[in-house]
Amino acid sequence: MKFRGIHHITAIASDPQRNVDFYAQTLGLRFAKRTVNFDDPSTYHFYFGDRTGRPGTAITFFAWPGARRGTRGTGQVIAASFAIPAKSIEYWKSRFAEHRIFCEEIPARFEAAALRVTDPDGLLLELIESDPLDDVDLKYKNNVPKKFAIHGFHAPTLEVQQRGPTEELLKTLGFELIGEEESRRRFSVNQKLTSALIDLIERSEGQFGVNSAGTVHHIAFRCANEKEQLHWREQLVELGLHVTPVIDRFYFHSIYFREPGGILFEIATEGPGFTADESVEHLGESLKLPPQYEEHRAEIERTLPPIMFGPRAKTVG
């Protein structure tokens, strides 16, 4: 039994409005869900992805207004990476220039052209050309032509001080080593999907990162259902890892643990998904709360800053 790939990547933002503007407007992702941090309902939790925010496309954010900037380092996912169509680097360079955002083209990685940029909080992002691309749903309104649009994740970079124990765990989880370039080793659970790839870097002298704005909080992997999830939990406990009980996140069920290098891993079920409490057409338009917080809605809404949207995006391409 193997994972199906990445489920989502969750990072930390400071200004929620700035976060929405960058990911929904500049990157052209669908604002798929506006909810709260289930462990701290005084703060937002945003999800961005394809039309339905399906697993493999969703980057999510805990929005902590006023949060100090964190530090990238070992024990973290140091770069969240997205797949873009072949020959689209020039479009994205031009788009970032138009929005006055610095970006740089980096040397080809495993023979794929790539672009590096940071979001408003300093989170490192990479856009990596890929052929083929994952099958994602781009039938939503945005200002990025579909022929250049982001198609979910592509090999985020995980950094640890000692790769051996992490690699052993990845193999247990079904990942196979499929490539190596200098200090970068690429693993996959399905070579046909970019969202099933991860890159691992060993930096023995690296300093551990500090989680706050501009850093990745955790990476989540996809399993089919609750039965598979319980199987993985039993196996991880047998390995001596400290694994949380199954937690109901309403849109999926989750378990969490730290892998040997210190990175927080999550295993999340495929469903029920973001259409569990609102229609596809209206995803992200209103604040959705888990049932346990619904009776406190008025108080929560007073605490959270309002989110405004710019001119309605048009469908392009």
JOPENOR-V138693 format. One line per field, one symbol per residue. ss: DSSP state (H for helix, E for strand, - for the rest). phi: phi as a letter, one per 30 degrees, with the letter a starting at -180 (. if undefined). psi: psi as a letter, one per 20 degrees, with the letter a starting at -180 (. if undefined). Layout:
ss->???
phi->???
psi->???
//
This chain:
ss->-----EEEEEEEE--HHHHHHHHHHH---EEEEEEEE--EEEEEEEEEE--------EEEEEE-----E-E--E-EEEEEEEEEE---HHHHHHHHHH----EEEEEEE--EEEEEEE-----EEEEEEE-----------E---HHH-EEEE--EEEEE--HHHHHHHHHH---EEEEEE--EEEEE-----HHHEEEEEE-----E-E--E--EEEEEEEE--HHHHHHHHHHHHH--------EE----EEEEEE-----EEEEEE----HHH---HHH--------HHHHHHHHHHHHH-----------E--
phi->.bdckddabcbcccddddddedddcddiddddacbbddcaddbdbcbbadecidejbccbbdcceiddddbdadibdcbccbdbdeicededddddddchcdbbdceechicdbbcacdecjddbbccdbbdcddbccdbdacceedcddcidbhdcccbdbdedddddedddjdcdbabbhdcbcbbcaddcddccbcbbcbdcdcddcdaeibddaccccbdadddeddddedddddjddcdddcdcidacbbbacdedjddcbcbddbdjdddbadedceidbdccdedcedceeddddddddcccdeedcdbi
psi->pqriapgrpprprfohghgggghhggikqpnhpoarohinjiqqoqpqbahjkqqiiopqpponpjpqpapqaqkroippqqpqqqkjghghggghghjlpprqprqpoljpqqqpqqrijjppqpopqqorqqorojmrprjpphiiqplaqomqppprhohghgggghhhjjqqpiqpodjpppqqioiiphjjqqppppnhjqqpropbpjqpgrpqqprgahggghghggghhhijqopqrppojgirqqqqqprhiipoqqoqqhairijhjqqghjpihrppqqhiihijgggghhhpqqpqqaqpqqpp.
//
